[in-house]
Amino acid sequence: MAWTDAAGLAGVLLILIAYGLATTGRLDPRRAASLGANFIGASLILVSLTRAFNLSAAVMEGAWALVALAGLVRIGLRSLRR
């Protein structure tokens, strides 16, 4: 297994764990921990796509990463205002 495949699998696992915890109420999807897990997970999947590119997967994971990053920026800006 290539290291890019391992990175992609780690990303999938991270996103699935965050999703599972959010759906069971153990993780707030609007907080930094959940957004960070989604951003890192999507980024790792994007890394895996450098080896075997898939346009639809790249668009999906790119959007996923950008949405999570926007949430993290929102949290950061809110904390600066306090």
PyMOL Python script that loads the backbone (N, CA, C, O; Angstrom):
from pymol import cmd

cmd.read_pdbstr("""\
ATOM      1  N   MET A   1       0.847  -1.176   0.000  1.00  0.00           N
ATOM      2  CA  MET A   1       0.000   0.000   0.000  1.00  0.00           C
ATOM      3  C   MET A   1       0.891   1.236   0.000  1.00  0.00           C
ATOM      4  O   MET A   1       1.834   1.337   0.784  1.00  0.00           O
ATOM      5  N   ALA A   2       0.583   2.160  -0.876  1.00  0.00           N
ATOM      6  CA  ALA A   2       1.333   3.411  -0.955  1.00  0.00           C
ATOM      7  C   ALA A   2       0.965   4.307   0.226  1.00  0.00           C
ATOM      8  O   ALA A   2      -0.115   4.186   0.805  1.00  0.00           O
ATOM      9  N   TRP A   3       1.882   5.202   0.568  1.00  0.00           N
ATOM     10  CA  TRP A   3       1.619   6.100   1.698  1.00  0.00           C
ATOM     11  C   TRP A   3       0.432   7.008   1.401  1.00  0.00           C
ATOM     12  O   TRP A   3      -0.267   7.425   2.325  1.00  0.00           O
ATOM     13  N   THR A   4       0.190   7.322   0.135  1.00  0.00           N
ATOM     14  CA  THR A   4      -0.959   8.151  -0.205  1.00  0.00           C
ATOM     15  C   THR A   4      -2.276   7.408   0.048  1.00  0.00           C
ATOM     16  O   THR A   4      -3.267   8.012   0.455  1.00  0.00           O
ATOM     17  N   ASP A   5      -2.277   6.101  -0.195  1.00  0.00           N
ATOM     18  CA  ASP A   5      -3.460   5.292   0.115  1.00  0.00           C
ATOM     19  C   ASP A   5      -3.711   5.265   1.618  1.00  0.00           C
ATOM     20  O   ASP A   5      -4.850   5.378   2.069  1.00  0.00           O
ATOM     21  N   ALA A   6      -2.636   5.115   2.386  1.00  0.00           N
ATOM     22  CA  ALA A   6      -2.764   5.113   3.839  1.00  0.00           C
ATOM     23  C   ALA A   6      -3.286   6.457   4.338  1.00  0.00           C
ATOM     24  O   ALA A   6      -4.108   6.505   5.253  1.00  0.00           O
ATOM     25  N   ALA A   7      -2.814   7.542   3.743  1.00  0.00           N
ATOM     26  CA  ALA A   7      -3.295   8.876   4.122  1.00  0.00           C
ATOM     27  C   ALA A   7      -4.784   9.000   3.825  1.00  0.00           C
ATOM     28  O   ALA A   7      -5.539   9.518   4.648  1.00  0.00           O
ATOM     29  N   GLY A   8      -5.210   8.532   2.662  1.00  0.00           N
ATOM     30  CA  GLY A   8      -6.620   8.589   2.300  1.00  0.00           C
ATOM     31  C   GLY A   8      -7.494   7.772   3.231  1.00  0.00           C
ATOM     32  O   GLY A   8      -8.570   8.212   3.635  1.00  0.00           O
ATOM     33  N   LEU A   9      -7.028   6.586   3.568  1.00  0.00           N
ATOM     34  CA  LEU A   9      -7.805   5.746   4.498  1.00  0.00           C
ATOM     35  C   LEU A   9      -7.886   6.387   5.883  1.00  0.00           C
ATOM     36  O   LEU A   9      -8.926   6.324   6.539  1.00  0.00           O
ATOM     37  N   ALA A  10      -6.799   6.997   6.321  1.00  0.00           N
ATOM     38  CA  ALA A  10      -6.815   7.695   7.612  1.00  0.00           C
ATOM     39  C   ALA A  10      -7.809   8.855   7.567  1.00  0.00           C
ATOM     40  O   ALA A  10      -8.519   9.111   8.539  1.00  0.00           O
ATOM     41  N   GLY A  11      -7.852   9.551   6.438  1.00  0.00           N
ATOM     42  CA  GLY A  11      -8.801  10.641   6.284  1.00  0.00           C
ATOM     43  C   GLY A  11     -10.242  10.171   6.334  1.00  0.00           C
ATOM     44  O   GLY A  11     -11.083  10.787   6.988  1.00  0.00           O
ATOM     45  N   VAL A  12     -10.522   9.085   5.644  1.00  0.00           N
ATOM     46  CA  VAL A  12     -11.875   8.514   5.664  1.00  0.00           C
ATOM     47  C   VAL A  12     -12.247   8.110   7.089  1.00  0.00           C
ATOM     48  O   VAL A  12     -13.347   8.408   7.554  1.00  0.00           O
ATOM     49  N   LEU A  13     -11.348   7.446   7.766  1.00  0.00           N
ATOM     50  CA  LEU A  13     -11.609   7.009   9.135  1.00  0.00           C
ATOM     51  C   LEU A  13     -11.874   8.210  10.056  1.00  0.00           C
ATOM     52  O   LEU A  13     -12.785   8.176  10.882  1.00  0.00           O
ATOM     53  N   LEU A  14     -11.078   9.255   9.906  1.00  0.00           N
ATOM     54  CA  LEU A  14     -11.243  10.445  10.737  1.00  0.00           C
ATOM     55  C   LEU A  14     -12.607  11.093  10.507  1.00  0.00           C
ATOM     56  O   LEU A  14     -13.288  11.461  11.465  1.00  0.00           O
ATOM     57  N   ILE A  15     -13.006  11.232   9.251  1.00  0.00           N
ATOM     58  CA  ILE A  15     -14.308  11.829   8.939  1.00  0.00           C
ATOM     59  C   ILE A  15     -15.442  10.952   9.460  1.00  0.00           C
ATOM     60  O   ILE A  15     -16.418  11.463  10.009  1.00  0.00           O
ATOM     61  N   LEU A  16     -15.324   9.647   9.294  1.00  0.00           N
ATOM     62  CA  LEU A  16     -16.384   8.749   9.765  1.00  0.00           C
ATOM     63  C   LEU A  16     -16.510   8.755  11.280  1.00  0.00           C
ATOM     64  O   LEU A  16     -17.620   8.714  11.810  1.00  0.00           O
ATOM     65  N   ILE A  17     -15.394   8.804  11.975  1.00  0.00           N
ATOM     66  CA  ILE A  17     -15.445   8.876  13.446  1.00  0.00           C
ATOM     67  C   ILE A  17     -16.108  10.174  13.887  1.00  0.00           C
ATOM     68  O   ILE A  17     -16.966  10.166  14.769  1.00  0.00           O
ATOM     69  N   ALA A  18     -15.710  11.297  13.272  1.00  0.00           N
ATOM     70  CA  ALA A  18     -16.310  12.586  13.621  1.00  0.00           C
ATOM     71  C   ALA A  18     -17.810  12.581  13.329  1.00  0.00           C
ATOM     72  O   ALA A  18     -18.602  13.085  14.124  1.00  0.00           O
ATOM     73  N   TYR A  19     -18.194  12.015  12.196  1.00  0.00           N
ATOM     74  CA  TYR A  19     -19.611  11.946  11.843  1.00  0.00           C
ATOM     75  C   TYR A  19     -20.378  11.066  12.841  1.00  0.00           C
ATOM     76  O   TYR A  19     -21.462  11.433  13.294  1.00  0.00           O
ATOM     77  N   GLY A  20     -19.815   9.926  13.171  1.00  0.00           N
ATOM     78  CA  GLY A  20     -20.457   9.039  14.139  1.00  0.00           C
ATOM     79  C   GLY A  20     -20.627   9.698  15.495  1.00  0.00           C
ATOM     80  O   GLY A  20     -21.682   9.584  16.119  1.00  0.00           O
ATOM     81  N   LEU A  21     -19.594  10.386  15.953  1.00  0.00           N
ATOM     82  CA  LEU A  21     -19.684  11.076  17.241  1.00  0.00           C
ATOM     83  C   LEU A  21     -20.691  12.224  17.191  1.00  0.00           C
ATOM     84  O   LEU A  21     -21.397  12.474  18.168  1.00  0.00           O
ATOM     85  N   ALA A  22     -20.757  12.917  16.063  1.00  0.00           N
ATOM     86  CA  ALA A  22     -21.719  14.019  15.924  1.00  0.00           C
ATOM     87  C   ALA A  22     -23.153  13.495  15.901  1.00  0.00           C
ATOM     88  O   ALA A  22     -24.038  14.091  16.515  1.00  0.00           O
ATOM     89  N   THR A  23     -23.386  12.403  15.210  1.00  0.00           N
ATOM     90  CA  THR A  23     -24.755  11.884  15.127  1.00  0.00           C
ATOM     91  C   THR A  23     -25.230  11.264  16.433  1.00  0.00           C
ATOM     92  O   THR A  23     -26.435  11.151  16.661  1.00  0.00           O
ATOM     93  N   THR A  24     -24.310  10.866  17.283  1.00  0.00           N
ATOM     94  CA  THR A  24     -24.706  10.327  18.589  1.00  0.00           C
ATOM     95  C   THR A  24     -24.698  11.400  19.679  1.00  0.00           C
ATOM     96  O   THR A  24     -24.934  11.101  20.850  1.00  0.00           O
ATOM     97  N   GLY A  25     -24.428  12.649  19.293  1.00  0.00           N
ATOM     98  CA  GLY A  25     -24.460  13.750  20.248  1.00  0.00           C
ATOM     99  C   GLY A  25     -23.217  13.890  21.090  1.00  0.00           C
ATOM    100  O   GLY A  25     -23.209  14.673  22.041  1.00  0.00           O
ATOM    101  N   ARG A  26     -22.169  13.163  20.778  1.00  0.00           N
ATOM    102  CA  ARG A  26     -20.936  13.238  21.572  1.00  0.00           C
ATOM    103  C   ARG A  26     -19.965  14.301  21.077  1.00  0.00           C
ATOM    104  O   ARG A  26     -18.981  14.610  21.749  1.00  0.00           O
ATOM    105  N   LEU A  27     -20.241  14.859  19.906  1.00  0.00           N
ATOM    106  CA  LEU A  27     -19.360  15.866  19.322  1.00  0.00           C
ATOM    107  C   LEU A  27     -20.236  16.903  18.636  1.00  0.00           C
ATOM    108  O   LEU A  27     -21.066  16.565  17.792  1.00  0.00           O
ATOM    109  N   ASP A  28     -20.047  18.175  19.002  1.00  0.00           N
ATOM    110  CA  ASP A  28     -20.821  19.256  18.395  1.00  0.00           C
ATOM    111  C   ASP A  28     -20.231  19.566  17.021  1.00  0.00           C
ATOM    112  O   ASP A  28     -19.069  19.964  16.935  1.00  0.00           O
ATOM    113  N   PRO A  29     -21.000  19.395  15.946  1.00  0.00           N
ATOM    114  CA  PRO A  29     -20.469  19.604  14.601  1.00  0.00           C
ATOM    115  C   PRO A  29     -20.098  21.051  14.298  1.00  0.00           C
ATOM    116  O   PRO A  29     -19.470  21.323  13.275  1.00  0.00           O
ATOM    117  N   ARG A  30     -20.476  21.984  15.174  1.00  0.00           N
ATOM    118  CA  ARG A  30     -20.137  23.392  14.961  1.00  0.00           C
ATOM    119  C   ARG A  30     -18.884  23.818  15.723  1.00  0.00           C
ATOM    120  O   ARG A  30     -18.463  24.972  15.637  1.00  0.00           O
ATOM    121  N   ARG A  31     -18.301  22.904  16.453  1.00  0.00           N
ATOM    122  CA  ARG A  31     -17.111  23.224  17.252  1.00  0.00           C
ATOM    123  C   ARG A  31     -15.831  22.874  16.500  1.00  0.00           C
ATOM    124  O   ARG A  31     -15.837  22.142  15.510  1.00  0.00           O
ATOM    125  N   ALA A  32     -14.746  23.423  17.008  1.00  0.00           N
ATOM    126  CA  ALA A  32     -13.449  23.284  16.336  1.00  0.00           C
ATOM    127  C   ALA A  32     -12.994  21.833  16.204  1.00  0.00           C
ATOM    128  O   ALA A  32     -12.384  21.476  15.196  1.00  0.00           O
ATOM    129  N   ALA A  33     -13.271  20.997  17.187  1.00  0.00           N
ATOM    130  CA  ALA A  33     -12.811  19.604  17.114  1.00  0.00           C
ATOM    131  C   ALA A  33     -13.428  18.879  15.919  1.00  0.00           C
ATOM    132  O   ALA A  33     -12.735  18.173  15.187  1.00  0.00           O
ATOM    133  N   SER A  34     -14.721  19.057  15.731  1.00  0.00           N
ATOM    134  CA  SER A  34     -15.397  18.410  14.614  1.00  0.00           C
ATOM    135  C   SER A  34     -14.961  19.013  13.279  1.00  0.00           C
ATOM    136  O   SER A  34     -14.673  18.286  12.328  1.00  0.00           O
ATOM    137  N   LEU A  35     -14.916  20.330  13.216  1.00  0.00           N
ATOM    138  CA  LEU A  35     -14.496  21.000  11.979  1.00  0.00           C
ATOM    139  C   LEU A  35     -13.047  20.660  11.639  1.00  0.00           C
ATOM    140  O   LEU A  35     -12.710  20.457  10.473  1.00  0.00           O
ATOM    141  N   GLY A  36     -12.194  20.598  12.659  1.00  0.00           N
ATOM    142  CA  GLY A  36     -10.794  20.232  12.433  1.00  0.00           C
ATOM    143  C   GLY A  36     -10.650  18.810  11.919  1.00  0.00           C
ATOM    144  O   GLY A  36      -9.860  18.544  11.013  1.00  0.00           O
ATOM    145  N   ALA A  37     -11.411  17.905  12.498  1.00  0.00           N
ATOM    146  CA  ALA A  37     -11.363  16.510  12.040  1.00  0.00           C
ATOM    147  C   ALA A  37     -11.822  16.406  10.590  1.00  0.00           C
ATOM    148  O   ALA A  37     -11.235  15.667   9.800  1.00  0.00           O
ATOM    149  N   ASN A  38     -12.865  17.146  10.243  1.00  0.00           N
ATOM    150  CA  ASN A  38     -13.357  17.119   8.870  1.00  0.00           C
ATOM    151  C   ASN A  38     -12.365  17.763   7.903  1.00  0.00           C
ATOM    152  O   ASN A  38     -12.168  17.267   6.794  1.00  0.00           O
ATOM    153  N   PHE A  39     -11.744  18.858   8.316  1.00  0.00           N
ATOM    154  CA  PHE A  39     -10.755  19.515   7.453  1.00  0.00           C
ATOM    155  C   PHE A  39      -9.537  18.622   7.227  1.00  0.00           C
ATOM    156  O   PHE A  39      -9.087  18.454   6.093  1.00  0.00           O
ATOM    157  N   ILE A  40      -9.014  18.059   8.293  1.00  0.00           N
ATOM    158  CA  ILE A  40      -7.843  17.186   8.174  1.00  0.00           C
ATOM    159  C   ILE A  40      -8.198  15.927   7.381  1.00  0.00           C
ATOM    160  O   ILE A  40      -7.433  15.502   6.515  1.00  0.00           O
ATOM    161  N   GLY A  41      -9.348  15.337   7.673  1.00  0.00           N
ATOM    162  CA  GLY A  41      -9.762  14.137   6.961  1.00  0.00           C
ATOM    163  C   GLY A  41      -9.910  14.375   5.468  1.00  0.00           C
ATOM    164  O   GLY A  41      -9.414  13.591   4.658  1.00  0.00           O
ATOM    165  N   ALA A  42     -10.588  15.454   5.101  1.00  0.00           N
ATOM    166  CA  ALA A  42     -10.768  15.772   3.687  1.00  0.00           C
ATOM    167  C   ALA A  42      -9.429  16.073   3.023  1.00  0.00           C
ATOM    168  O   ALA A  42      -9.203  15.690   1.875  1.00  0.00           O
ATOM    169  N   SER A  43      -8.554  16.750   3.732  1.00  0.00           N
ATOM    170  CA  SER A  43      -7.231  17.059   3.187  1.00  0.00           C
ATOM    171  C   SER A  43      -6.418  15.788   2.943  1.00  0.00           C
ATOM    172  O   SER A  43      -5.718  15.677   1.937  1.00  0.00           O
ATOM    173  N   LEU A  44      -6.514  14.837   3.861  1.00  0.00           N
ATOM    174  CA  LEU A  44      -5.809  13.570   3.669  1.00  0.00           C
ATOM    175  C   LEU A  44      -6.362  12.795   2.476  1.00  0.00           C
ATOM    176  O   LEU A  44      -5.609  12.158   1.739  1.00  0.00           O
ATOM    177  N   ILE A  45      -7.665  12.852   2.291  1.00  0.00           N
ATOM    178  CA  ILE A  45      -8.252  12.195   1.120  1.00  0.00           C
ATOM    179  C   ILE A  45      -7.775  12.890  -0.157  1.00  0.00           C
ATOM    180  O   ILE A  45      -7.491  12.224  -1.152  1.00  0.00           O
ATOM    181  N   LEU A  46      -7.684  14.209  -0.135  1.00  0.00           N
ATOM    182  CA  LEU A  46      -7.162  14.934  -1.297  1.00  0.00           C
ATOM    183  C   LEU A  46      -5.722  14.531  -1.596  1.00  0.00           C
ATOM    184  O   LEU A  46      -5.340  14.416  -2.761  1.00  0.00           O
ATOM    185  N   VAL A  47      -4.923  14.315  -0.557  1.00  0.00           N
ATOM    186  CA  VAL A  47      -3.545  13.840  -0.753  1.00  0.00           C
ATOM    187  C   VAL A  47      -3.566  12.494  -1.471  1.00  0.00           C
ATOM    188  O   VAL A  47      -2.767  12.261  -2.378  1.00  0.00           O
ATOM    189  N   SER A  48      -4.471  11.615  -1.071  1.00  0.00           N
ATOM    190  CA  SER A  48      -4.534  10.294  -1.712  1.00  0.00           C
ATOM    191  C   SER A  48      -4.914  10.405  -3.178  1.00  0.00           C
ATOM    192  O   SER A  48      -4.545   9.547  -3.979  1.00  0.00           O
ATOM    193  N   LEU A  49      -5.640  11.442  -3.536  1.00  0.00           N
ATOM    194  CA  LEU A  49      -6.069  11.617  -4.926  1.00  0.00           C
ATOM    195  C   LEU A  49      -4.939  12.104  -5.829  1.00  0.00           C
ATOM    196  O   LEU A  49      -5.095  12.127  -7.050  1.00  0.00           O
ATOM    197  N   THR A  50      -3.813  12.489  -5.251  1.00  0.00           N
ATOM    198  CA  THR A  50      -2.673  12.878  -6.090  1.00  0.00           C
ATOM    199  C   THR A  50      -2.079  11.661  -6.789  1.00  0.00           C
ATOM    200  O   THR A  50      -1.419  11.792  -7.820  1.00  0.00           O
ATOM    201  N   ARG A  51      -2.310  10.495  -6.235  1.00  0.00           N
ATOM    202  CA  ARG A  51      -1.784   9.257  -6.830  1.00  0.00           C
ATOM    203  C   ARG A  51      -2.721   8.702  -7.898  1.00  0.00           C
ATOM    204  O   ARG A  51      -2.277   8.285  -8.968  1.00  0.00           O
ATOM    205  N   ALA A  52      -3.992   8.699  -7.605  1.00  0.00           N
ATOM    206  CA  ALA A  52      -4.999   8.201  -8.549  1.00  0.00           C
ATOM    207  C   ALA A  52      -6.135   9.221  -8.563  1.00  0.00           C
ATOM    208  O   ALA A  52      -7.054   9.149  -7.747  1.00  0.00           O
ATOM    209  N   PHE A  53      -6.063  10.173  -9.501  1.00  0.00           N
ATOM    210  CA  PHE A  53      -7.001  11.290  -9.511  1.00  0.00           C
ATOM    211  C   PHE A  53      -8.398  10.857  -9.917  1.00  0.00           C
ATOM    212  O   PHE A  53      -8.584  10.044 -10.822  1.00  0.00           O
ATOM    213  N   ASN A  54      -9.375  11.425  -9.222  1.00  0.00           N
ATOM    214  CA  ASN A  54     -10.786  11.217  -9.519  1.00  0.00           C
ATOM    215  C   ASN A  54     -11.451  12.580  -9.344  1.00  0.00           C
ATOM    216  O   ASN A  54     -11.530  13.092  -8.228  1.00  0.00           O
ATOM    217  N   LEU A  55     -11.926  13.163 -10.433  1.00  0.00           N
ATOM    218  CA  LEU A  55     -12.436  14.530 -10.401  1.00  0.00           C
ATOM    219  C   LEU A  55     -13.590  14.710  -9.426  1.00  0.00           C
ATOM    220  O   LEU A  55     -13.590  15.653  -8.635  1.00  0.00           O
ATOM    221  N   SER A  56     -14.568  13.821  -9.471  1.00  0.00           N
ATOM    222  CA  SER A  56     -15.731  13.983  -8.590  1.00  0.00           C
ATOM    223  C   SER A  56     -15.324  13.871  -7.119  1.00  0.00           C
ATOM    224  O   SER A  56     -15.837  14.617  -6.285  1.00  0.00           O
ATOM    225  N   ALA A  57     -14.427  12.968  -6.792  1.00  0.00           N
ATOM    226  CA  ALA A  57     -13.956  12.840  -5.411  1.00  0.00           C
ATOM    227  C   ALA A  57     -13.157  14.075  -5.001  1.00  0.00           C
ATOM    228  O   ALA A  57     -13.270  14.538  -3.866  1.00  0.00           O
ATOM    229  N   ALA A  58     -12.352  14.607  -5.915  1.00  0.00           N
ATOM    230  CA  ALA A  58     -11.561  15.803  -5.611  1.00  0.00           C
ATOM    231  C   ALA A  58     -12.467  17.006  -5.353  1.00  0.00           C
ATOM    232  O   ALA A  58     -12.216  17.790  -4.437  1.00  0.00           O
ATOM    233  N   VAL A  59     -13.517  17.152  -6.160  1.00  0.00           N
ATOM    234  CA  VAL A  59     -14.458  18.257  -5.956  1.00  0.00           C
ATOM    235  C   VAL A  59     -15.167  18.108  -4.615  1.00  0.00           C
ATOM    236  O   VAL A  59     -15.294  19.076  -3.865  1.00  0.00           O
ATOM    237  N   MET A  60     -15.626  16.900  -4.313  1.00  0.00           N
ATOM    238  CA  MET A  60     -16.327  16.655  -3.058  1.00  0.00           C
ATOM    239  C   MET A  60     -15.437  16.941  -1.855  1.00  0.00           C
ATOM    240  O   MET A  60     -15.840  17.652  -0.935  1.00  0.00           O
ATOM    241  N   GLU A  61     -14.244  16.394  -1.862  1.00  0.00           N
ATOM    242  CA  GLU A  61     -13.351  16.566  -0.715  1.00  0.00           C
ATOM    243  C   GLU A  61     -12.822  17.991  -0.620  1.00  0.00           C
ATOM    244  O   GLU A  61     -12.599  18.504   0.476  1.00  0.00           O
ATOM    245  N   GLY A  62     -12.619  18.632  -1.776  1.00  0.00           N
ATOM    246  CA  GLY A  62     -12.212  20.037  -1.751  1.00  0.00           C
ATOM    247  C   GLY A  62     -13.286  20.907  -1.126  1.00  0.00           C
ATOM    248  O   GLY A  62     -12.991  21.779  -0.309  1.00  0.00           O
ATOM    249  N   ALA A  63     -14.539  20.668  -1.513  1.00  0.00           N
ATOM    250  CA  ALA A  63     -15.652  21.419  -0.931  1.00  0.00           C
ATOM    251  C   ALA A  63     -15.785  21.125   0.560  1.00  0.00           C
ATOM    252  O   ALA A  63     -16.026  22.031   1.357  1.00  0.00           O
ATOM    253  N   TRP A  64     -15.627  19.862   0.931  1.00  0.00           N
ATOM    254  CA  TRP A  64     -15.722  19.449   2.341  1.00  0.00           C
ATOM    255  C   TRP A  64     -14.659  20.181   3.164  1.00  0.00           C
ATOM    256  O   TRP A  64     -14.942  20.691   4.247  1.00  0.00           O
ATOM    257  N   ALA A  65     -13.443  20.225   2.639  1.00  0.00           N
ATOM    258  CA  ALA A  65     -12.346  20.898   3.340  1.00  0.00           C
ATOM    259  C   ALA A  65     -12.602  22.396   3.446  1.00  0.00           C
ATOM    260  O   ALA A  65     -12.348  22.992   4.493  1.00  0.00           O
ATOM    261  N   LEU A  66     -13.100  23.011   2.376  1.00  0.00           N
ATOM    262  CA  LEU A  66     -13.355  24.459   2.395  1.00  0.00           C
ATOM    263  C   LEU A  66     -14.477  24.829   3.364  1.00  0.00           C
ATOM    264  O   LEU A  66     -14.382  25.845   4.053  1.00  0.00           O
ATOM    265  N   VAL A  67     -15.520  24.032   3.425  1.00  0.00           N
ATOM    266  CA  VAL A  67     -16.612  24.304   4.367  1.00  0.00           C
ATOM    267  C   VAL A  67     -16.100  24.191   5.806  1.00  0.00           C
ATOM    268  O   VAL A  67     -16.402  25.038   6.647  1.00  0.00           O
ATOM    269  N   ALA A  68     -15.330  23.149   6.078  1.00  0.00           N
ATOM    270  CA  ALA A  68     -14.773  22.981   7.428  1.00  0.00           C
ATOM    271  C   ALA A  68     -13.814  24.117   7.758  1.00  0.00           C
ATOM    272  O   ALA A  68     -13.823  24.630   8.877  1.00  0.00           O
ATOM    273  N   LEU A  69     -12.995  24.510   6.802  1.00  0.00           N
ATOM    274  CA  LEU A  69     -12.055  25.613   7.023  1.00  0.00           C
ATOM    275  C   LEU A  69     -12.807  26.916   7.282  1.00  0.00           C
ATOM    276  O   LEU A  69     -12.404  27.697   8.145  1.00  0.00           O
ATOM    277  N   ALA A  70     -13.890  27.163   6.552  1.00  0.00           N
ATOM    278  CA  ALA A  70     -14.692  28.366   6.782  1.00  0.00           C
ATOM    279  C   ALA A  70     -15.241  28.379   8.209  1.00  0.00           C
ATOM    280  O   ALA A  70     -15.267  29.425   8.857  1.00  0.00           O
ATOM    281  N   GLY A  71     -15.673  27.230   8.690  1.00  0.00           N
ATOM    282  CA  GLY A  71     -16.153  27.145  10.069  1.00  0.00           C
ATOM    283  C   GLY A  71     -15.052  27.408  11.080  1.00  0.00           C
ATOM    284  O   GLY A  71     -15.279  28.068  12.094  1.00  0.00           O
ATOM    285  N   LEU A  72     -13.865  26.895  10.807  1.00  0.00           N
ATOM    286  CA  LEU A  72     -12.732  27.139  11.710  1.00  0.00           C
ATOM    287  C   LEU A  72     -12.345  28.623  11.715  1.00  0.00           C
ATOM    288  O   LEU A  72     -12.030  29.178  12.768  1.00  0.00           O
ATOM    289  N   VAL A  73     -12.367  29.255  10.555  1.00  0.00           N
ATOM    290  CA  VAL A  73     -12.073  30.690  10.471  1.00  0.00           C
ATOM    291  C   VAL A  73     -13.117  31.477  11.242  1.00  0.00           C
ATOM    292  O   VAL A  73     -12.781  32.419  11.960  1.00  0.00           O
ATOM    293  N   ARG A  74     -14.384  31.098  11.098  1.00  0.00           N
ATOM    294  CA  ARG A  74     -15.464  31.768  11.837  1.00  0.00           C
ATOM    295  C   ARG A  74     -15.228  31.683  13.343  1.00  0.00           C
ATOM    296  O   ARG A  74     -15.389  32.669  14.061  1.00  0.00           O
ATOM    297  N   ILE A  75     -14.849  30.504  13.811  1.00  0.00           N
ATOM    298  CA  ILE A  75     -14.572  30.327  15.241  1.00  0.00           C
ATOM    299  C   ILE A  75     -13.383  31.182  15.652  1.00  0.00           C
ATOM    300  O   ILE A  75     -13.408  31.822  16.703  1.00  0.00           O
ATOM    301  N   GLY A  76     -12.340  31.194  14.826  1.00  0.00           N
ATOM    302  CA  GLY A  76     -11.160  31.998  15.139  1.00  0.00           C
ATOM    303  C   GLY A  76     -11.463  33.481  15.194  1.00  0.00           C
ATOM    304  O   GLY A  76     -10.993  34.175  16.095  1.00  0.00           O
ATOM    305  N   LEU A  77     -12.238  33.975  14.248  1.00  0.00           N
ATOM    306  CA  LEU A  77     -12.595  35.391  14.244  1.00  0.00           C
ATOM    307  C   LEU A  77     -13.469  35.751  15.437  1.00  0.00           C
ATOM    308  O   LEU A  77     -13.322  36.822  16.025  1.00  0.00           O
ATOM    309  N   ARG A  78     -14.372  34.854  15.787  1.00  0.00           N
ATOM    310  CA  ARG A  78     -15.223  35.094  16.948  1.00  0.00           C
ATOM    311  C   ARG A  78     -14.401  35.179  18.230  1.00  0.00           C
ATOM    312  O   ARG A  78     -14.687  36.005  19.097  1.00  0.00           O
ATOM    313  N   SER A  79     -13.394  34.339  18.352  1.00  0.00           N
ATOM    314  CA  SER A  79     -12.568  34.358  19.559  1.00  0.00           C
ATOM    315  C   SER A  79     -11.698  35.619  19.609  1.00  0.00           C
ATOM    316  O   SER A  79     -11.352  36.084  20.695  1.00  0.00           O
ATOM    317  N   LEU A  80     -11.344  36.174  18.451  1.00  0.00           N
ATOM    318  CA  LEU A  80     -10.558  37.414  18.429  1.00  0.00           C
ATOM    319  C   LEU A  80     -11.378  38.619  18.881  1.00  0.00           C
ATOM    320  O   LEU A  80     -10.828  39.572  19.433  1.00  0.00           O
ATOM    321  N   ARG A  81     -12.668  38.581  18.653  1.00  0.00           N
ATOM    322  CA  ARG A  81     -13.551  39.685  19.021  1.00  0.00           C
ATOM    323  C   ARG A  81     -13.809  39.759  20.515  1.00  0.00           C
ATOM    324  O   ARG A  81     -14.243  40.794  21.020  1.00  0.00           O
ATOM    325  N   ARG A  82     -13.552  38.688  21.214  1.00  0.00           N
ATOM    326  CA  ARG A  82     -13.841  38.655  22.660  1.00  0.00           C
ATOM    327  C   ARG A  82     -12.797  39.358  23.458  1.00  0.00           C
ATOM    328  O   ARG A  82     -12.894  39.419  24.684  1.00  0.00           O
TER     329      ARG A  82
END
""", "prot")
cmd.dss("prot")
cmd.show_as("cartoon", "prot")
cmd.util.cbc("prot")
cmd.orient("prot")
